Amino acid sequence: MEVQLLEATENPEEIICKGARNDYSEAFVGDQSFEETMATVDGEDIEEKKETLIGHLLSHGHYGPFEHANAVFAVKGISRSCMAQITRHRHVSFDVRSMRYVSFDEVDPADVREGEMVVTPPSATDPDWVGRNQKTGQVDEETVAEREEVFRESVARSVEEYQRLLDLGMPPEDARFVLPIGTEVNMVMSMNARMLMHVADMRAAADAQWEIREMTERVLDLAAEWCPITFEYYDEHMRNRKNRLAP
């Protein structure tokens, strides 16, 4: 898996603060410098003033201003299972690599057995892994070796049959029905800072599935660089509380 920040609102926390100050200012924020807009906010300098205001907004549930800052992320090599979970968030925008127009006719099934094209869940290779709703606990090395063999043979066979269907003239949009839900996809997604915090509430939580949790953690790491005051406060004071930040 790989996650990159493609594009984002410049000076996002200035935009957040301007939006928030607009609500309580007689003057028009479009005619003011940022320093003038923040003049009545507590703080020794502009950074402290931003920390004061952003902390106040988040602690009081005033989330609207965080919708003005947007970020676009590129995600490589997640499963269609993970994609199905993240695309349930209706205030995030997505583009996903098409399996109608991008076929896997040249992928070697032998490479699939070694991990190419299909995401391998940790429970297929780690005897100590215990997932949510798992009916048994840890297993021995022999059992996990059998799990891995069954998994790898199954996904490789699916790819072989997929390619066979293509050779028989079936269109990729129909042949793809035999491919596993673990098939890798690439995705571009965009969301505002408020929605990102909501996604993190739901998908970085301890009870989230391992893959989407890893993806969300990587998105949060990038968000912390892009919008540092906001996501430092979120991490310290709000995370894992299911704050229901969604609109």
Backbone as a ProteinNet text record, in pm:
[ID]
protein_1_A
[PRIMARY]
MEVQLLEATENPEEIICKGARNDYSEAFVGDQSFEETMATVDGEDIEEKKETLIGHLLSHGHYGPFEHANAVFAVKGISRSCMAQITRHRHVSFDVRSMRYVSFDEVDPADVREGEMVVTPPSATDPDWVGRNQKTGQVDEETVAEREEVFRESVARSVEEYQRLLDLGMPPEDARFVLPIGTEVNMVMSMNARMLMHVADMRAAADAQWEIREMTERVLDLAAEWCPITFEYYDEHMRNRKNRLAP
[TERTIARY]
83.8	0	87.8	43.2	112.3	7.5	31	-61.4	18.6	-26.2	39	-62.7	-16.1	-96.6	-71.6	-172.7	-156.2	-167.4	-266.1	-295.2	-375.1	-360.1	-435.5	-445.9	-545.6	-563.2	-437.4	-384.1	-268.9	-313.9	-227	-258	-396.5	-420.7	-556.2	-607.6	-519.5	-567.8	-596	-535.4	-576.3	-718.3	-745.1	-879.1	-982.9	-949.7	-1041	-1069.8	-964.8	-982.1	-1059.6	-1032.7	-1107.9	-1256.4	-1285.7	-1425.3	-1492.5	-1422.4	-1479.9	-1497.1	-1396.5	-1404.4	-1512.7	-1540.6	-1645.8	-1779.4	-1802	-1931.2	-1956	-1848.1	-1863.3	-1800.4	-1773.1	-1703.8	-1794.5	-1798.7	-1873.7	-1802.9	-1670.8	-1593.4	-1593.5	-1573	-1568.2	-1427.3	-1415	-1281.9	-1206.8	-1280.4	-1215.2	-1140.7	-1172.6	-1106.2	-997.1	-970.2	-873.5	-752.1	-641.1	-528.6	-562.8	-489.6	-514.5	-488	-387.3	-355	-470.7	-533	-647.6	-765.7	-788	-897.9	-881.2	-757.7	-730	-695.9	-711.9	-665.1	-723.1	-848.1	-912.4	-900.3	-830.7	-812.1	-692.2	-703.6	-594.5	-471.2	-353.4	-227.8	-121.5	4.6	115.8	152.5	133	164	57.5	72.2	-33.4	-49.3	61	51.1	-27.6	-0.3	-76	-222.9	-249.8	-388.7	-461.5	-392.5	-453.5	-479.6	-384.6	-403.5	-522.1	-534	-645.8	-779.2	-790.5	-917.9	-953.8	-857.5	-886.2	-922.7	-851.1	-886	-1025.2	-1061.1	-1195.3	-1302.7	-1279	-1377.1	-1400.1	-1291.6	-1304.6	-1363.8	-1325.5	-1376.8	-1523.3	-1572.5	-1712.3	-1800.3	-1742.8	-1823.3	-1860.2	-1781.1	-1807.1	-1722.7	-1774.5	-1695.3	-1707.3	-1805.4	-1828.7	-1705.5	-1628.4	-1512	-1410.3	-1407.3	-1310.1	-1347.6	-1466.3	-1507.7	-1446.9	-1381.7	-1323.9	-1186.6	-1123	-988.9	-1000.1	-950.2	-965.7	-830.5	-827.5	-705.7	-739.9	-647.6	-664.6	-552	-589.3	-493.2	-496.5	-379.6	-369.8	-333.1	-406.6	-385.6	-357.1	-249.3	-206.5	-210.7	-268.6	-256	-341.8	-465.7	-559.2	-653.1	-715.4	-807.7	-942.3	-1020.2	-1155.3	-1242.1	-1203.3	-1271.9	-1254	-1129.6	-1101.7	-1172.5	-1169.4	-1236.6	-1385.9	-1447.8	-1590.7	-1623.5	-1531.5	-1555.5	-1540.7	-1432.5	-1409.5	-1510.7	-1558.4	-1652.7	-1792.9	-1814.1	-1942	-1955.1	-1843.3	-1847.9	-1889.5	-2012.1	-2074.8	-2023.4	-1948.5	-1894	-1746.4	-1700.8	-1567.5	-1586.9	-1501.1	-1510.3	-1402.3	-1435.9	-1346.3	-1333.2	-1215.4	-1193.2	-1115.7	-1164.1	-1104.6	-1067	-949.5	-906.5	-1012.8	-1050.5	-1157.8	-1109.4	-1189.7	-1162.7	-1241.2	-1312.4	-1375.8	-1276.1	-1194.2	-1105.2	-958.8	-924.6	-789.5	-798.3	-742.8	-750.4	-618.2	-622.7	-504.8	-464.3	-473.3	-449.1	-302.2	-210.2	-68.3	-6.9	-86.6	-36.1	-9	107.5	143.7	82.7	-4	-61.3	44.2	162.8	270.8	311.6	309.4	340.6	229.4	106.7	-6.1	12.7	62.7	90.1	193.6	278.6	382.7	339.1	214.3	162.2	128.9	155.4	123.4	-26.7	-77.9	-213.8	-321.3	-299.8	-400.6	-341.5	-415.6	-372.1	-384.1	-277.6	-277.5	-306.2	-414.6	-444.1	-343.2	-309.5	-209.6	-248.7	-377.8	-421.2	-388	-349.1	-311.6	-167.6	-88	54.6	106.5	29.1	74.9	-4.5	58.5	-15.7	-66.8	-9.6	-49.6	-159.5	-196.8	-295.7	-435.1	-505.3	-644.5	-726.9	-818.6	-900.7	-1035.9	-1107.2	-1239.4	-1335.1	-1420.6	-1519.6	-1457	-1328	-1263.8	-1308.9	-1348.8	-1405.2	-1297.9	-1174.3	-1064.4	-956.2	-862.6	-752.5	-630.8	-514.7	-390.9	-387.9	-312.7	-302.6	-156.6	-131.8	5.7	59.7	190	255.9	198.9	163.6	109.8	-23.6	-107.8	-238.4	-225.6	-138.4	-125.4	-60	27.1	86.1	-21.3	-115.5	-225.1	-316	-341.6	-420.4	-356.9	-226.3	-157.3	-164.6	-146.6	-152	-290.2	-394.3	-531.9	-557.7	-515.2	-537.9	-467.3	-338.4	-260.1	-304.9	-338.7	-385.7	-521.1	-605	-738.5	-730.5	-649.9	-643.1	-573.6	-471.2	-402.8	-496.5	-575.4	-670.9	-775.7	-817.2	-914.6	-858.2	-731.8	-669.1	-655.7	-618.3	-609.1	-743.2	-850.3	-982.6	-1029.3	-994	-1024.3	-958	-831.2	-760.5	-815.3	-856.9	-917.9	-1047.2	-1126.5	-1250.8	-1222.9	-1117.4	-1079.3	-1041.4	-965	-925.6	-1046.7	-1153	-1274.7	-1367.5	-1316.3	-1390.7	-1482.3	-1482.6	-1567.8	-1507.8	-1590.4	-1537.3	-1483.4	-1379.7	-1322.6	-1425.7	-1527.8	-1627.2	-1708.1	-1711.6	-1781.3	-1685.2	-1571.3	-1472.1	-1426	-1425.4	-1378.4	-1462.1	-1580.7	-1666.8	-1602	-1506.5	-1443.6	-1324.5	-1281	-1164.6	-1200.3	-1104.8	-1134.2	-1152.4	-1218.8	-1240.2	-1109.7	-1007.1	-875.9	-796.2	-850.1	-778.9	-742.3	-616.9	-569.1	-631.4	-658.9	-701.9	-622.6	-615.9	-561	-676.1	-662.3	-775.5	-725.2	-801.7	-781.2	-904.7	-883.3	-997.9	-971.3	-1075.9	-1064.6	-1170.7	-1133.6	-1226.5	-1180.8	-1272.5	-1233.2	-1184.5	-1128.3	-1066.7	-1168.2	-1289.2	-1392.5	-1423.3	-1440.3	-1472.8	-1356.9	-1235.2	-1119	-1118.8	-1152.9	-1159.8	-1270.2	-1381.6	-1488.5	-1445.8	-1381.8	-1332.2	-1235.4	-1149.2	-1054.1	-1125.9	-1231.8	-1311.1	-1360.1	-1404.9	-1465.5	-1363.8	-1261.6	-1175.4	-1036	-998.3	-871.5	-897.2	-1020.6	-1057.2	-1008.2	-996.2	-943.3	-1030.6	-1158.8	-1248.2	-1262.8	-1186.5	-1189.8	-1107.2	-1136.1	-1061.4	-917.9	-823	-679.9	-635.2	-686.2	-636.2	-681.9	-809.5	-857.5	-802.8	-775.3	-712.3	-571.6	-496.3	-361.7	-368.3	-460.6	-473.5	-506.1	-599.6	-641.2	-528.6	-450.4	-335.4	-236.7	-215.4	-123.4	-178.6	-309.4	-372.7	-357.7	-376	-362.2	-220.3	-121.2	18	40	-16.3	-4.3	-84.7	-201.9	-285.6	-217.9	-142	-72.1	34.9	90	187.3	117.4	3.6	-70	-145.1	-207.3	-296.4	-258.9	-140.5	-80.8	-154.9	-202.5	-269.7	-398.2	-473.2	-600.7	-582.9	-490.3	-479.4	-398	-319	-257.9	-365	-454.5	-564.1	-654.5	-687.2	-771.6	-707.6	-578.8	-510.3	-505.7	-486.1	-470.6	-603	-706.4	-828.9	-955.6	-955.8	-1080.8	-1077.2	-961.4	-950.2	-1007.2	-1067.5	-1125.2	-1247.9	-1310.3	-1431.2	-1556.8	-1542.2	-1656.6	-1736.9	-1669.3	-1727.6	-1841.1	-1865.8	-1974.5	-1958.3	-1840.1	-1807.8	-1871.4	-1934.1	-1990.9	-2105.2	-2121.6	-2233.4	-2367.7
-119.2	0	124.9	224.6	352.7	463.2	568.1	681.8	810.1	893.9	1021.8	1134.5	1251	1372.7	1437.8	1439.9	1494.1	1645.7	1697.9	1841	1875.6	1998.4	2038.6	2190	2236.3	2379.1	2437.8	2544.8	2610.6	2689.3	2694.5	2764.6	2726.1	2596.7	2552.1	2610.3	2627.5	2674.6	2824.3	2898	3037	3041.5	2954.9	2949.4	2910.2	2811.7	2768.8	2885	2955.1	3066.4	3181.9	3210.7	3318.2	3284.1	3157.6	3117.2	3132.1	3092.1	3100	3244.1	3328.8	3468.2	3544.4	3503.8	3568.5	3564.5	3458.7	3441.2	3545.7	3601.4	3691.4	3828.6	3861	3986.3	4082.1	4208.1	4308.9	4342.5	4341	4372.5	4252.1	4278.3	4174.4	4116.7	3984.6	3924.5	3935.8	3952.2	3967.5	4097.8	4195.7	4326.7	4340.2	4234.4	4242.5	4153.8	4189.9	4097.4	3988.6	3879	3771	3818.7	3902.2	3955.8	4040.1	4118.4	4199.6	4110.2	4007.4	3914.9	3847	3819.8	3745.5	3836.6	3966.3	4063.1	4039.9	3999.7	3985.8	3845.4	3755	3618.7	3615.6	3544.1	3536.8	3467.6	3521.5	3461.7	3567.1	3530	3623.1	3651.1	3552.3	3570.5	3499.1	3504.9	3452.8	3301.6	3229	3084.1	3050.3	3122.2	3098.6	3133.3	3237.2	3275.8	3165.9	3108.1	2997.8	2878.4	2847	2736.4	2762.2	2885.1	2920.6	2901.9	2957	2954	2812.8	2741.4	2606	2514.4	2525.9	2446.8	2479	2608.5	2649.7	2591.4	2597.8	2545.2	2395.9	2320.5	2175.4	2136.2	2205	2169.2	2204	2301	2342.8	2285.2	2197.4	2133.7	2224.2	2328.9	2418.6	2368.8	2270.1	2199.6	2257.2	2343.3	2395.3	2456.7	2541.3	2603.1	2503.5	2382	2282.4	2222	2255.3	2207.6	2289.9	2402.5	2488	2439.4	2355.1	2305.8	2165.2	2147	2020.1	1960	1826	1754.7	1639.9	1611.6	1503	1402.1	1275.8	1169.6	1065.1	1011.9	897.9	775.6	667.3	544.2	431.4	361.2	253.2	118.9	18.4	-118.8	-157.3	-106.5	-154.8	-256.4	-338.2	-438.8	-375.7	-445.9	-399	-408.5	-491.3	-496.2	-364.8	-315.7	-187.5	-74.6	-79.1	23.1	28	-88.8	-93.2	-24.8	-33.7	29	180.4	227.6	372.5	445.2	380.6	449.1	459.1	405	425.2	566.5	638.1	774	869.9	916.6	985.5	1127.1	1184	1318.4	1315	1199.9	1186.5	1159	1218.9	1197.2	1099.1	1012.7	903.8	890.4	847.4	787.4	658.4	547.5	415.9	353.4	291	224.4	124.1	136.8	54.8	-84.9	-184	-321.2	-355.3	-255.4	-272.1	-238.4	-136.3	-86.2	-121.8	-162.3	-208	-356.7	-438.2	-583.6	-635.9	-759.1	-823.6	-945.3	-927.7	-1041.5	-1082.3	-991.9	-1024.3	-1056.5	-1058.7	-1093.2	-1243.6	-1280.7	-1421.4	-1478.8	-1580	-1640.2	-1687.2	-1723.7	-1763.2	-1645.9	-1523.8	-1404.5	-1375	-1408	-1390.2	-1479.2	-1599	-1689.8	-1630.7	-1541.6	-1479.1	-1344.8	-1305.7	-1184.1	-1070.5	-1084	-976.6	-969.8	-848.8	-821.3	-839.8	-922.5	-949.2	-919.4	-844.7	-814.7	-941	-975	-1092.7	-1051.1	-1096.2	-1060.1	-1123.5	-1056.3	-1109.7	-1242.8	-1268.6	-1396	-1515.4	-1489.3	-1598.7	-1643.9	-1560.4	-1591.9	-1581.8	-1521.9	-1499.5	-1588	-1686.6	-1775.8	-1706.8	-1591.7	-1520.2	-1417.2	-1400.4	-1297.6	-1343.2	-1254.4	-1280.4	-1160.4	-1183.6	-1075.6	-1067.6	-961.1	-941.2	-1048.9	-1097.7	-1201.3	-1336.6	-1351	-1480.3	-1579.3	-1696.5	-1794.4	-1870.3	-1867.9	-1933.8	-1832.4	-1867.2	-1777.9	-1805.8	-1798.5	-1825.9	-1970.6	-1994.2	-2128.3	-2169.1	-2297.2	-2343.7	-2318.1	-2340.5	-2313.2	-2398.6	-2521.2	-2610.5	-2558.7	-2511.1	-2460.1	-2334.8	-2243.8	-2119.8	-2146.6	-2245.5	-2281.7	-2333.3	-2410.1	-2459.2	-2344.6	-2252.4	-2134.4	-2060.3	-2037.9	-1962.7	-2035.9	-2167	-2245.1	-2235.6	-2252.1	-2243.3	-2104.8	-2002.8	-1865.3	-1838.9	-1868.5	-1836.1	-1917.6	-2043.6	-2124.7	-2075.3	-2033.3	-1985.8	-1858.8	-1761	-1635.7	-1656.6	-1741.7	-1768.7	-1838.3	-1931.2	-2002.5	-1905.1	-1810.7	-1710.6	-1629.8	-1591.9	-1514.2	-1599.5	-1724.5	-1814.8	-1827.8	-1845.5	-1859.6	-1728.8	-1617.6	-1485.5	-1471.4	-1504.4	-1493.3	-1591.5	-1706.6	-1803.9	-1748.4	-1683.7	-1623.5	-1513.3	-1434.5	-1332.3	-1398.3	-1507.6	-1579.1	-1634.7	-1663.6	-1716.3	-1605.5	-1481.7	-1370.7	-1296.9	-1332.2	-1260.5	-1121.3	-1016.1	-881.6	-869.9	-787.1	-771.5	-734.6	-655.6	-614.3	-732.5	-842.8	-962.3	-1066.6	-1081.1	-1177.8	-1143.8	-1015.1	-973.2	-1029.9	-1081.6	-1133.9	-1249.9	-1318.4	-1432.9	-1391.6	-1265.4	-1222.3	-1202.6	-1223.8	-1214.5	-1071.2	-1055.4	-922	-860.7	-944.9	-894.6	-834.8	-834	-777.4	-631.5	-596.2	-461.2	-358.3	-240.4	-126.6	-3.4	94.1	225.1	325.4	427.8	517	658.5	755.8	895.5	938.3	1000.3	1045.1	1184.7	1262.7	1397.3	1417	1496.4	1525.4	1651.3	1711.4	1826.2	1779.8	1872.4	1836.1	1780.3	1833.7	1781.4	1636	1608	1472.4	1378.4	1427.2	1343.8	1301.1	1392.3	1356.7	1255.1	1268.4	1170.5	1033.5	1031.2	904.4	841	922	870	814.7	882.5	831.5	689.4	667	539.4	434.5	476.8	381	365.4	450.7	430.9	375.6	345.8	293.5	149.5	107.2	-26.4	-136.6	-111	-215.3	-211.4	-124.7	-121.2	-236.4	-273.1	-380.3	-334.3	-426.2	-392.5	-310.8	-340.1	-272.9	-128	-104.1	33.8	115.2	48.7	119	165.1	77.4	115.5	229.8	222.7	329.4	462	459.4	581.8	639.1	554.7	601.5	674.4	623	688.1	821.9	827.5	954.9	1055.2	1010.5	1099.1	1153.1	1069.4	1116.4	1231.9	1220.9	1328.3	1450.9	1426.8	1537.9	1616.4	1548.5	1614.5	1710.7	1683	1773.5	1889	1859.1	1959.8	2057.2	2007.1	2086.9	2057.6	2099.6	2047.2	2080.7	2203.1	2240.2	2159.6	2150.8	2080.5	1934.2	1866.7	1723.1	1687.7	1780.9	1758.4	1764.3	1862.4	1870.8	1748.1	1710.6	1592.8	1470	1450.2	1332	1330	1444.7	1451.3	1451.4	1509	1533.5	1467.1	1423.2	1379.3	1238.3	1189.1	1062.4	946.1	851.9	730.4	756.3	870.1	899.4	897.2	861.6	858.8	987.8	1098	1230.6	1267.7	1182.8	1208.1	1344.9	1362.5	1489.4	1502.7	1397	1404.5	1505.4	1571.9	1666	1595.2
0	0	0	-73.8	-76.4	-77.1	0.3	5.8	-14.8	-106.3	-134.2	-126	-81.4	-87.3	-222.8	-309.1	-443.9	-447.6	-379.6	-383.2	-258.6	-209.4	-90.1	-84	-12.6	11.3	75.6	16	77	199.7	299.9	425	477.7	495.1	529.6	660.4	757.1	887.2	887.8	795.9	777.7	720.5	624.1	564.8	670.1	751.6	859.2	953	992.8	1086.6	1024.1	898	831.1	823.8	791.3	787.2	921.9	1026.6	1160.9	1207.2	1181.5	1227.2	1150.4	1028.3	950.6	1023.7	1100.5	1166.7	1275.3	1329.3	1444.1	1421	1295.3	1265.2	1189.5	1236.2	1161.9	1030.8	1033.4	913	817.9	691.6	589.3	584.4	606.3	612.9	480.2	370.4	241.7	226.4	312	306.4	411	486.8	596.7	570.2	632.7	638.5	740	735.7	830.7	973	989	1122.6	1176.5	1089.9	1132.6	1169.1	1089.3	1115.9	1251.1	1291.5	1414.2	1531.4	1515.3	1615.2	1754	1764.3	1896.2	1956.1	1886.3	1936.5	2030	2140.8	2237.5	2178.9	2212	2167.3	2149.3	2175.5	2164.3	2018.5	1932.6	1791.4	1709.1	1576.6	1490.3	1504.8	1531.2	1548.4	1675.2	1783.4	1906.6	1887.9	1813.4	1787.2	1708.4	1609.5	1534.9	1626.5	1712.3	1806.1	1897.9	1945	2032.6	1962	1842.4	1771.5	1726.3	1669.7	1621.9	1737.6	1849.2	1967	2017.3	2015	2059.5	1967.6	1837.6	1742.5	1763.3	1774.3	1788	1922	2027.9	2160.3	2177.2	2097.7	2107.8	1995.5	1914.1	1810.6	1695	1672.2	1559.1	1441.6	1369.3	1269.1	1128.7	1105.2	971.6	906.1	975.5	910.3	856.6	911	865.8	730.5	681.5	549.6	436.4	469.4	364.9	319	396.3	363.1	304.5	183.9	113.2	75.9	71.1	33.4	-60.8	-153	-249.8	-228	-209	-181.4	-292.6	-326.4	-417.3	-335	-355.7	-278.6	-376.6	-353.5	-442.3	-370.5	-437.6	-390.6	-272.6	-266.9	-165.7	-229.9	-147.4	-199.5	-232	-312.2	-339.1	-214.1	-120.8	8.3	83.2	87.2	151.9	78.5	-54.5	-134.3	-103.7	-86.9	-58.7	73.2	169.2	299.5	292.7	230.2	229.6	142.1	35.2	-53.3	5.4	121.8	189.8	246.2	255.6	309.6	199.1	205.8	93.4	71.6	166.6	147.3	108.6	65.2	6	-143.1	-226.1	-371.1	-414.7	-511.8	-550.1	-701.2	-743.2	-873.5	-849	-905	-880.4	-1013.9	-1018.4	-1141.9	-1187.6	-1313.3	-1367.1	-1402.4	-1367.6	-1409.9	-1536.3	-1590.5	-1721.7	-1831.4	-1807.1	-1911.2	-1887.2	-1765.2	-1735.1	-1704.3	-1793.6	-1773.8	-1718.4	-1671	-1611.6	-1695.1	-1827	-1916.2	-1923.7	-1885	-1892.8	-1756.2	-1653.3	-1520.2	-1515.2	-1464.5	-1452.8	-1325.2	-1334.6	-1213.5	-1113.2	-1163.7	-1072.3	-984.8	-1040.4	-961.5	-861.1	-899.3	-806.9	-683.8	-705.8	-593	-497.1	-550.5	-468.3	-410.5	-438.2	-376	-468.9	-598.9	-691.7	-717.9	-734.8	-782	-676.3	-576.7	-473.7	-336.1	-255.6	-118.4	-33.6	37.3	124.3	267.5	327.3	466.1	561.1	669	762.4	824.1	835.9	895.1	806.9	680.1	591	612	678.2	693.1	836.3	925.1	1062.8	1159.5	1223.2	1313.1	1438.2	1471.7	1593.3	1568.4	1442.2	1408	1449.8	1519.9	1557.8	1512.9	1422	1369.9	1437.9	1406	1464	1413.1	1498.6	1467.6	1433.8	1462.9	1439.9	1546.4	1504.9	1597.6	1675.4	1625.1	1695.5	1724.9	1809.3	1842.7	1757.1	1819.5	1748.5	1700.6	1592.1	1536.2	1528.8	1500.6	1489.6	1349.4	1332.4	1204.6	1091.6	1121.4	1019	966	1057.3	1016.7	932.4	974.8	897.9	762.8	755.9	626.3	531.4	585.8	503.2	460.1	552.2	516.4	398.8	408.8	304.9	171.1	174.3	50.7	-12.9	67.9	15.8	-42.5	30	-16	-147.7	-152.9	-272.4	-393.9	-373.2	-484.5	-533.7	-441.1	-478.2	-563.6	-519.1	-594.3	-729.2	-731.9	-859.1	-957.2	-906	-991.8	-1046.8	-964.3	-1010.7	-1126.5	-1114.8	-1222.4	-1348	-1331.1	-1446.6	-1518	-1441.8	-1501.7	-1564.9	-1502.5	-1559.1	-1696	-1703.3	-1830.6	-1934.2	-1888.4	-1979.4	-2038.2	-1955.5	-2003.6	-2105.6	-2081.3	-2179.6	-2311.8	-2303.7	-2425.4	-2499.6	-2425.5	-2486.5	-2536.5	-2530.1	-2587.5	-2492.4	-2363.9	-2269.3	-2243	-2236.6	-2210.9	-2067.9	-2047.9	-1913.6	-1807	-1845.7	-1746.9	-1693.2	-1768.9	-1722.7	-1667.1	-1730.1	-1681.8	-1540.2	-1503.6	-1371.1	-1257.2	-1287.2	-1181.8	-1106.6	-1169.2	-1101.8	-1016.7	-1027.5	-951.3	-803.7	-713.6	-570	-523.6	-410.5	-354.5	-305.5	-294.2	-254.5	-368.6	-491.2	-605.7	-579.3	-611.3	-585.1	-679.1	-624	-704.3	-660.2	-750.7	-717.8	-715.2	-631.6	-608.2	-581.6	-623.9	-585.3	-507.4	-393.1	-313.2	-257.4	-246.9	-190.6	-84.3	14.3	124	195.7	270.5	351.5	489.1	565.3	692.5	791.7	789.4	879.1	845.6	717.1	677.5	706.3	691.6	720	866.3	954.5	1096.7	1122.8	1052.6	1068.7	1018.3	899.4	846.5	947	1006.1	1105	1227.5	1270.1	1382.8	1356.2	1233	1199.1	1155.8	1081.2	1011.2	1070.5	1164.6	1235.3	1375	1404.8	1537	1552.8	1677.5	1706.4	1648.7	1631.6	1581.3	1429.1	1361.4	1215.2	1158.6	1035.1	969.5	945.4	953.1	953.7	832.3	715.5	595.6	588	611.5	605.7	722.2	833.7	945.6	907.6	840.8	796.3	696.1	601.2	503	569.9	664	731.8	815.8	880	957.5	867	746.9	653.9	606.4	583.8	547.5	661.5	784.7	900.1	914.5	884.3	890.8	792.9	673.1	575.2	617.1	674.9	720.2	831.8	915.6	1025.7	975.3	857.1	796.8	725.9	665.6	588.9	678.4	781.5	867.5	1013.7	1058.5	1182.1	1310.5	1325.1	1450.2	1466.4	1358.9	1362.1	1400.1	1332.2	1354.2	1478.5	1528.7	1660.4	1768.8	1758.5	1855.4	1844.6	1721.4	1701.6	1765.2	1741.3	1792.1	1944.3	2004.8	2150.5	2224.9	2166.4	2243.3	2189	2066.1	2006.3	1949.7	1916.3	1845.2	1925.9	1855.5	1913.9	2000.6	1980.5	2057.7	1971.2	1843.7	1752.3	1762.9	1728.8	1750.1	1656.2	1558.6	1464	1395.6	1338.9	1273.4	1136.4	1085.6	952	946.4	831.9	818	834
[MASK]
+++++++++++++++++++++++++++++++++++++++++++++++++++++++++++++++++++++++++++++++++++++++++++++++++++++++++++++++++++++++++++++++++++++++++++++++++++++++++++++++++++++++++++++++++++++++++++++++++++++++++++++++++++++++++++++++++++++++++++++++++++++++

